[in-house]
Amino acid sequence: MRLTLLASILLLSLSGFTQKYYMFVGTYTTGDSKGIYVYQFDAATGDVSLVSTAATENPSYLALAPNGKTLYAVNETNGARPGGVSAFSFDQKTGQLTFLDKQASGGDDPCYISVDSRRKWLMVANYSGGNLSALPILPDGSLGAHTQLIQHYGTGSNPQRQEKPHVHSVTFTPDERFLIAADLGLDQLSIYRFNANATTLPLSSPTDSTVKISAGAGPRHISFYPGKPYVYLMTEMGGFVNAFHYSNGKLTPFQQISSHPEGYTGDIGSADIHITPNGKFLYASNRGDADNIAIYSIDPGDGKLKVRGFQSTLGKGPRNFIIDPTGQWLLVGNQRTNTVIIFRIDPATGLLTPTGQPITIPSPVCLKMLKK
């Protein structure tokens, strides 16, 4: 009986490692890129193969509907035309994307989008517009015109980078009662109450709804710890991670830690931040002169971070990366050197080992995964 039980556990374990996923890669199309690239990713081996492509302008950030049937992409147009958001239906059998529609995002250079779990609303961060917008999602997955536009006002301490608001991300809290907007230009996190059942105005500002970050830090992306009330902020210009306790729409800071080695004096351009599914490790990408991934362990008791090491991304401009759902792999897009590099995650230390099989793709800047 015991041997049978052990065999069953082993079989279940192995079945988890043989899962296959679709990986979507958003790009900048100012060079040779076609738009969105769809790959098959094998979590057992780390192998990747191209499935299909879909043409669209500068899909620099992507979001999947929770049911996997629709993919949304920003259209970042550098102010030449109004920013937009495009919707695509996705055939999970064939791996093909089909264009549904496109709507104005409400501001220039949309750079981040989020979809609520009930597939009613799509939220957009417009970087150069300094605002965020809410677009209703229709039953077929297509988008309606935005029904709410929230404009930020003010400046930051850096006149070159913070001359006006720059909303860089919009992230739902795990309970989806709130949406957190990180504004690089204002050194501020703005917290909005979210009502999925609203017909036109799903967002409202609760009392004490802003959190100020260190002057000149430039808040960019955030990541929630799975199952515990910790949230982590990556600052683009400061090059450090801020940790907060989260409760009922409130953030209370408890740690700030650098994302660069001690004594680092190069340019800073930190970007993305993600946590492994088991909550053991946090990773943060650094551009500028660093071009690496900072590796931290997380104390599950108090949420504090400890630096475990730094890994070169083997390329330049790691704007975005992803950890696969099994927690075995980290894949990073090097925008400036046109590669996606695949790393195996050591489950004990969190350190990264490259597989030696890079994916060549023009200007990769956003990666998402979906189970096949």
Residue pairs with C-beta under 8 A, 6 or more apart in sequence:
16 326
17 43
17 44
17 326
17 328
18 42
18 43
18 44
19 43
19 44
19 325
19 326
19 371
19 372
20 40
20 41
20 42
20 43
20 371
20 372
21 40
21 41
21 43
21 324
21 325
21 369
21 370
21 371
21 372
22 38
22 39
22 40
22 41
22 51
22 90
22 92
22 95
22 369
22 370
22 371
22 372
23 38
23 39
23 40
23 41
23 48
23 322
23 331
23 367
23 368
23 369
24 36
24 37
24 38
24 39
24 62
24 64
24 71
24 366
24 367
24 368
24 369
24 370
25 36
25 37
25 38
25 39
25 333
25 340
25 361
25 364
25 366
25 367
26 36
26 59
26 60
26 61
26 62
26 73
26 364
26 365
26 366
26 367
26 368
27 33
27 34
27 35
27 36
27 37
27 58
27 59
27 60
27 361
27 362
27 363
27 364
27 365
27 366
28 58
28 60
28 76
28 335
28 362
28 363
28 365
29 35
29 56
29 57
29 58
29 59
29 363
30 58
30 363
31 362
31 363
32 362
33 361
33 362
33 363
34 53
34 54
34 55
35 53
35 54
35 55
35 56
35 57
35 59
36 53
36 54
36 56
36 59
36 62
36 71
36 73
36 88
36 97
37 50
37 52
37 53
37 361
38 50
38 51
38 52
38 53
38 54
38 95
38 96
38 97
39 48
39 49
39 50
39 51
39 359
40 48
40 49
40 51
40 95
40 372
41 47
41 48
41 324
41 329
41 331
41 369
42 48
43 324
43 325
43 326
43 328
43 329
46 328
46 329
46 342
46 344
46 355
46 357
47 357
48 340
48 342
48 357
48 359
51 95
51 96
52 94
52 95
52 96
52 97
54 88
54 97
54 98
54 99
56 73
56 75
56 86
56 88
56 99
57 75
57 77
57 84
58 74
58 75
58 76
58 77
58 78
59 73
59 74
59 75
59 86
59 366
60 74
60 76
60 111
60 365
60 366
61 73
61 74
61 76
61 110
61 111
61 112
61 113
61 365
61 366
62 71
62 72
62 73
62 74
62 113
62 366
62 368
63 71
63 72
63 113
63 114
63 115
63 122
63 368
64 70
64 71
64 72
64 90
64 115
64 368
64 370
65 71
65 72
65 115
65 119
65 137
65 141
66 115
66 117
66 119
67 119
68 90
68 92
68 370
68 371
69 89
69 90
69 92
69 141
70 87
70 88
70 89
70 90
70 100
70 119
70 137
70 141
71 87
71 88
71 90
71 97
71 368
72 85
72 86
72 87
72 88
72 113
72 115
72 122
72 143
73 85
73 86
73 88
73 113
74 83
74 84
74 85
74 105
74 110
74 111
74 112
74 113
74 124
75 83
75 84
75 85
75 86
75 102
75 105
75 110
76 83
76 109
76 110
76 111
76 127
77 83
77 84
77 108
77 109
78 108
78 109
79 108
79 109
79 128
82 104
82 105
82 108
83 104
83 105
83 106
83 107
83 108
83 109
83 110
83 126
83 128
83 129
84 102
84 103
84 104
84 105
84 110
85 102
85 103
85 104
85 105
85 110
85 113
85 122
85 124
85 135
85 143
86 99
86 100
86 101
86 102
87 99
87 100
87 101
87 102
87 141
87 142
87 143
88 97
88 98
88 99
88 100
89 97
89 98
89 100
89 140
89 141
90 96
90 97
90 98
90 370
91 97
91 98
92 370
92 372
100 140
100 141
100 142
100 143
101 142
101 143
102 143
103 135
103 143
103 144
103 145
103 146
104 145
104 146
105 124
105 126
105 129
105 133
105 135
105 146
106 124
106 126
106 129
106 131
106 133
106 146
106 149
107 124
107 126
107 128
107 129
107 130
107 131
107 133
107 149
108 126
108 127
108 128
108 129
109 126
109 127
109 128
109 129
110 124
110 125
110 126
110 127
110 129
111 125
111 126
111 127
111 168
111 169
112 124
112 125
112 167
112 168
112 169
112 170
112 221
113 122
113 123
113 124
113 125
113 170
114 122
114 123
114 170
114 171
114 172
114 179
115 121
115 122
115 123
115 137
116 123
116 172
116 176
116 194
116 196
117 176
118 196
119 137
119 141
120 136
120 137
120 196
120 197
120 202
121 134
121 135
121 136
121 137
121 194
121 196
121 202
122 134
122 135
122 136
122 137
122 143
123 132
123 133
123 134
123 135
123 170
123 172
123 179
123 203
124 132
124 133
124 134
124 135
124 146
124 170
125 132
125 167
125 168
125 169
125 170
125 181
125 182
126 132
126 133
126 167
127 166
127 167
127 168
127 184
128 166
129 151
129 167
130 151
130 152
130 153
130 164
130 165
130 166
130 167
130 183
130 185
131 149
131 150
131 151
131 152
131 165
131 167
132 149
132 150
132 152
132 167
132 170
132 181
132 203
133 146
133 148
133 149
133 150
134 146
134 147
134 148
134 149
134 201
134 202
134 203
135 143
135 144
135 145
135 146
135 147
136 143
136 144
136 147
137 143
137 144
138 144
147 199
147 200
147 201
148 200
148 201
148 202
148 203
150 181
150 192
150 203
151 165
152 165
152 167
152 181
152 183
152 185
152 186
152 188
152 190
153 165
154 164
154 165
154 185
154 186
155 162
155 163
155 164
155 185
155 186
156 162
156 184
156 185
156 186
156 187
156 215
156 216
156 218
157 187
157 215
157 216
158 216
158 218
158 237
161 184
161 185
161 218
161 237
162 184
162 185
162 186
162 187
162 216
162 218
163 185
164 185
165 183
165 185
165 186
166 183
166 184
166 185
166 186
167 181
167 182
167 183
167 184
167 185
168 182
168 183
168 184
168 219
168 220
168 221
168 236
169 180
169 181
169 182
169 220
169 221
169 222
170 179
170 180
170 181
171 179
171 180
171 182
171 221
171 222
171 224
172 178
172 179
172 180
172 194
173 179
173 180
173 224
173 246
173 249
174 224
176 194
176 196
177 193
177 194
177 248
177 249
178 191
178 192
178 193
178 194
178 206
178 249
179 191
179 192
179 194
179 203
180 189
180 190
180 191
180 192
180 222
180 231
180 251
181 189
181 190
181 191
181 192
182 189
182 219
182 220
182 221
182 222
182 233
183 189
183 190
183 219
184 218
184 219
184 220
184 236
184 237
187 212
187 213
187 214
187 215
187 216
187 217
187 218
187 219
188 210
188 211
188 212
188 213
188 219
189 210
189 211
189 213
189 219
189 222
189 233
189 251
190 205
190 209
190 210
191 205
191 206
191 209
191 210
191 211
191 249
191 250
191 251
192 203
192 204
192 205
192 206
192 209
193 203
193 204
193 205
193 206
193 249
194 202
194 203
195 202
195 203
195 204
196 202
206 249
208 250
209 249
211 244
211 251
211 253
213 219
213 233
213 235
213 238
213 242
214 235
214 238
214 256
216 237
216 238
217 235
217 237
217 238
217 240
217 242
218 235
218 236
218 237
218 238
219 233
219 234
219 235
219 236
220 233
220 234
220 235
220 236
220 270
220 271
220 272
221 233
221 234
221 271
221 272
221 273
222 231
222 232
222 233
222 234
222 273
223 231
223 232
223 234
223 273
223 274
223 275
223 282
224 230
224 231
224 232
224 246
224 275
225 231
225 232
225 275
225 279
225 298
225 303
226 275
226 277
226 278
226 279
227 279
228 279
228 300
228 303
229 245
229 246
229 247
230 243
230 244
230 245
230 246
230 298
230 303
231 243
231 244
231 245
231 246
231 251
232 241
232 242
232 243
232 244
232 273
232 275
232 282
232 305
233 241
233 242
233 243
233 244
233 273
234 241
234 259
234 270
234 271
234 272
234 273
234 284
235 241
235 242
235 270
236 268
236 269
236 270
236 271
237 268
237 269
237 270
238 268
238 270
239 258
239 259
239 260
239 264
239 268
239 270
239 286
239 288
240 256
240 257
240 258
240 259
240 270
241 255
241 256
241 257
241 258
241 259
241 273
241 282
241 284
241 294
241 296
241 305
242 253
242 255
242 256
243 253
243 254
243 255
243 256
243 257
243 303
243 304
243 305
244 251
244 252
244 253
244 254
245 251
245 252
245 254
245 303
254 302
254 303
254 304
255 303
255 304
255 305
257 296
257 305
257 307
258 264
258 307
259 270
259 284
259 286
259 294
260 268
260 286
260 290
260 294
260 310
261 310
264 290
266 288
266 289
266 290
267 288
267 289
268 286
268 288
268 290
269 286
269 287
269 288
269 290
270 284
270 285
270 286
270 287
270 288
271 284
271 285
271 286
271 287
271 318
271 319
271 320
272 284
272 285
272 318
272 319
272 320
272 321
273 282
273 283
273 284
273 285
274 282
274 283
274 321
274 322
274 323
275 281
275 282
275 283
275 298
275 323
276 282
276 283
276 323
276 327
276 345
276 350
277 323
277 325
277 326
277 327
278 327
279 298
279 300
280 297
280 298
280 347
280 350
281 295
281 296
281 297
281 298
281 308
281 345
281 350
282 296
282 297
282 298
282 305
283 293
283 294
283 295
283 296
283 321
283 323
283 330
283 350
284 293
284 294
284 296
285 292
285 293
285 294
285 313
285 318
285 319
285 320
285 321
285 332
286 292
286 293
286 294
286 318
287 316
287 317
287 318
287 319
290 310
291 312
291 313
291 315
291 316
291 317
291 318
291 334
292 310
292 311
292 312
292 313
292 318
293 310
293 311
293 313
293 318
293 321
293 330
293 332
293 343
293 352
294 307
294 310
295 307
295 308
295 309
295 310
295 311
295 350
295 351
295 352
296 305
296 306
296 307
296 308
296 350
297 305
297 306
297 308
297 350
298 304
298 305
299 305
299 306
308 349
308 350
308 351
309 349
309 350
309 351
311 343
311 351
311 352
313 332
313 334
313 341
314 334
314 339
314 341
314 354
314 358
315 332
315 334
315 336
315 337
315 338
315 339
315 341
315 358
316 334
316 335
316 336
316 337
317 334
317 335
317 336
317 337
318 332
318 333
318 334
318 335
319 333
319 335
319 365
319 366
320 332
320 333
320 364
320 365
320 366
320 367
321 330
321 331
321 332
321 333
321 367
322 330
322 331
322 332
322 367
322 368
322 369
323 329
323 330
323 345
324 330
324 331
324 369
325 369
325 371
327 345
327 347
328 344
328 345
328 347
329 342
329 343
329 344
329 345
330 342
330 343
330 345
330 352
331 340
331 341
331 342
331 343
331 367
332 340
332 341
332 343
333 339
333 340
333 361
333 364
333 365
333 366
333 367
334 340
334 341
334 364
335 363
335 364
335 365
338 360
338 361
338 362
338 363
338 364
339 358
339 359
339 360
339 361
339 364
340 358
340 359
340 361
340 364
340 367
341 354
341 358
341 359
342 354
342 355
342 357
342 358
342 359
343 352
343 353
343 354
343 355
344 352
344 353
344 354
344 355
345 351
345 352
346 352
346 353
